[in-house]
Amino acid sequence: MRHYLIILLYISGIFLFSCEEDSPFINCDECLQTEPLNATVILKLDERRNAIVPVEVYSGFLEENINFASFRFGSPQAEIQLPLNSLYTITATYTYEGRTYTAVDTAYPRVKFSEDQCDDPCYYVYDNVADLRIKYPD
């Protein structure tokens, strides 16, 4: 009997966390009543540097070198609008003590429709955060 319980818990965990797309958890505060054409992509930038940070958005993988857009931000968090259902590689370049560091992350903004997880049926955009903070140097 004990083995069946362990197997049941294991299978339940697989179903809950196997695919990011099918995640049962959505933030109802971020739900939209109409299906969006674009997504707000949140860029987390390094807050320890008080400078304007150049940000490059590439369509696809960085190796493909297809520049989609360029921005400059001076705050620790920024938002940009990007079309849905495409992979974007985003870079932020920092200069610290005469050395240049580039942070790289990807975003693949997609939309999901939920009929029953919030008070009203709504659309939810996910995979729309790029963490471009410097982990090194301290």
N, C-alpha and C positions, 0 to 999 in steps of 0.2 A: 504493500500500500504506500509506503514511504517513497519508493522509487517512482511510482506513478505521479505523486505530487511534485517531485523534483522535475520530472519530464514535462508535466503540465506547466509549471512555472517557466521552464526553459523555452518552451514553444510560445508561451504568451509573450515573453521578452523578445523573441525573434519577430513576432508580428508587430509589436509596438515600435521597435527601433530598427527594423530591417531597411527601410527606405525613408530617406528624408522627405521625399515627395508625399508620402502617405502618412506623415506624422500627424497624430491626432490632436496635437496641441497648437492652437492659434491664439493670437492676441486679438480679442474682439475689439479693442480700442483702435486697432489699425485696419479694421475691415472697411471695405468700400461697397457702396450700394450698386455701382455700375462697374462693369468690367473695364479695367484700365488698358490703355494702349502702350503706355510707358510706365516705368517704375522709378520711384525715388530710391536711389542707391545712396546709402549712408557711408561716408568715408570717415574712419577714425584716424586722425592724424596725431603726430607726436605733440603733446602739450608742453613738453619741457623746452622746446625751441620757440623762441619768440620772433619768428621770421616768416616771410612769405615763402610758402612751399609750392614748388612746381609739381603738378600732378598730370600724368599722361594716362589716357585711357586708350587701350588697344583692343581692337575687335579680334576675338579669338585668343590664341596663345601668344605669349610675348615673342617667341621665336619667329612667328609669322610677320612681325613688324608692320602691322596694319594700324596706323595711328587713326583713332576714331575722334578724339578730342583732346584739348589741352586746357588746363585751368591753373590758377594760382590762388592759394588760400592762406589766410593768416590766422585761422582759428583751429582749435583742437578737433572740431567736427564740422563736416561740410556735407551738403547734399547735392547730388546731380541727377538729372533726368536721363534715363537710358531706355531704349526699346526693350521690350520683354523677349524672353526666350532666346537669348543669345549669350554666349560666353564672352566676358570682358576680362582682360588682365589690366590691372591698375597699378601704377607705380607712383611713389612720392620720393623726391630726392631732397636730402637734407645735407647741409654742410655743418660740420662740428669740428672745431679746433683744426681747421685747415684740411680736413678730410671729407670726402663726399661719400654718403651712404644712400642706398636706394632700397626702399621697402617695396615689396611686391605682394599682391594678393589678387584673387580672382573673385568675380561675382557672376552669377548666372540667374538673374532675376526672372522668376516665374510666378504665375498666378494660379491660385486654387480657389475653387468655389465650395463653400460650405453651406449646407442647408440647415444643419441642426446643432452646430457647436456654439452659436451665438444666439442672441434673442431673435434676430432677423437673419434671413439668408444673406450672405455677403461674399465678396471676393477678397482674398488675402494674398498679398505679395510676399514671397519669401526668397531666401538666398540673395538678399540685396544689401549686405553689409560687407565692406572691405576694410580689414584692419591693417592700416599702414603705419602703425606706430613702430618706433625703433626699439628693439629689444636690447641692442648693444650700440654704443657704449653707455655706461651708466655715469 
